[in-house]
Amino acid sequence: MNKYIVEIRNKKEIFDAAGQGVKHGIFDLGIKNVTEVSTAQLYVISGDISYDDIIKLAEELLTDNITQEYSIYTSEDKLDTVRNVFVIDVFFKPGVTDTVGETAFKASKDIGVDSVKEAHTGFRYFISGKLDNKTLEKICNRLLANTVVQQYKIL
């Protein structure tokens, strides 16, 4: 079974309102040394899926090609990190209903990709600034994740 991560981001020229909202939320927490925040929607798609099928899903189902662009990773790929840019992934905990993931799963069948077995969604946050682990944990627990139903990972 293959597992792909499809990362959907706004194109460079498109304003990232969610990222700006998170940046303001971080400032409201009293953390002032964050210079930029950007966001991405994540889709984790599992099944006996070919690479051509995951591209079809990304282009025809998951991405608005006018305002968004996508990247595809396998579960073994390592994310390239940049100094002072922290990457945080937030997903629902196992057993919590992921309605967007369920919709993506059902819609994959509608466009002829029958090999999808599971689809889960999450968010990826790219936070630029000089931050330590304690501050990152504060941002995650107070702003990015509702830890009752979500889990996060600082990459």
N, C-alpha and C positions, 0 to 999 in steps of 0.2 A: 504494500500500500504506500502510495506517495503522499507527502504532505508539503503543501506549498503555502507560503505567506505572500499575500498580495497587499502591497502597501500603496494606498491611494493618497496623493497629496495634491494640493492646489498648484497650478502652474505658477512659476515665479512672478508673473505679472498680476496674479489674482490675490487680492487681500485675504489674509488668513484671520478671519474674525474670531474664530475659536482660540487661536494662538494668542491674539491680543487680549481676549477675555481672561485667559489663564495668566498672562503676564500681569494684568491689573490685579487679579486675585492674589498673585504672589506678592505684589507690592502691598496689598492690603494686609497680608500676614506680617508685614514689617521687614520683608526681605527686599533690599534695595539694589543688590549687585547682580541682578539678572538683566542681561542686555537684549535678549531676544527669545521668543518662544514660537515654535511652529508645531503644527499637528498633522497627523495622518490617521486615516481610517485603516484598520487592518482586517483582512479576511484570512482566516486559516482554513484552507480547503484540503480535505483528505479523501482519498479513494484511489482507485486504479486509473488515475487521470494522466493522460499524455501531456507533454509540454504544450502541444498545439491546443489542446482543450483548455488548459489554464489560461493561455493567451486569449482564446475565444471568450472565456468568462470575464477576464479583465476588461477586454475591449467592448464587448457587447452588453454586459450586464452590470459590472461593478463601477465603471468609470464613465464620467461625463467628459467626453474627449474635447469639449470646448474649454472647460475650465480646469480639468484635472489631468494628471499623468500618473502612471503606475510603475512600480518596480515589483519584480517577482523574485522571491527567495525560496530556497528549500530549507528544511528544518536543520540541515547541517551547515548552512552558510553562516559565516561570521559577519556581523555588522561592522563596517568600517566606522571607527569613532574618531572624532576630532578633539583635540585638547580643549578643555573647558566647554564642551558641548556634551550634555548628559542626555541619555536616551532612556525613556521610561515607558514600558508597555503596561497597559491596564486591560484586563479581561474579566469577564464574569467568572465566578467560582463554579466548579463542577456542580451540576444539579440546578443552577439558576437559569431560568428561561432567557434565552437569547433570541428575541423575536426577529431581529434583523438577520441573524445567522440562519434561522429557520426559513425566512423568506428567500434568502440567497440560495439555500438548498433546494427549495421548491422551484424557484425560477430557473435554476440550472437545468432542470429536467425540461422546462418549457422551451429552452433554446437548443435542446438536443444533446446536452452533456449529461448522460445517464450514469456516468461512473463516479459521481460525487457521493461519498458515504456520509460525510459530515461537513458542516460549515459553521465556523464560530467567528465572532467579530470582537474587535477591541480597538483601542486607541493607542497611538504612539505619540509621545511628546518629546520634542527636541528643545532642551533648555540650555541656553548659552549664559555663561557667567562663572564667576569664581565661587563655587559652592562646595561645602563639605558633606559627608554622608548624613550627619545629623540634620542639616538643613534640607537635604533632599528627602529624607524620611518625613520631615515635617510637611513639606510640600505635598508629598504623596498622600499622607494620612489625613491632612486637613483640606486638601483641595482636589486632587486628581482622582482619588478612589474612595468609594463608599465601601469600607472594608467589611461591612456586613454581607454584601453580595459580590464584591469585586476583589481581585487580587492584583498586585502590581509587581513588576520586576524592574529593577534598575540595571540596565545593560552595561 
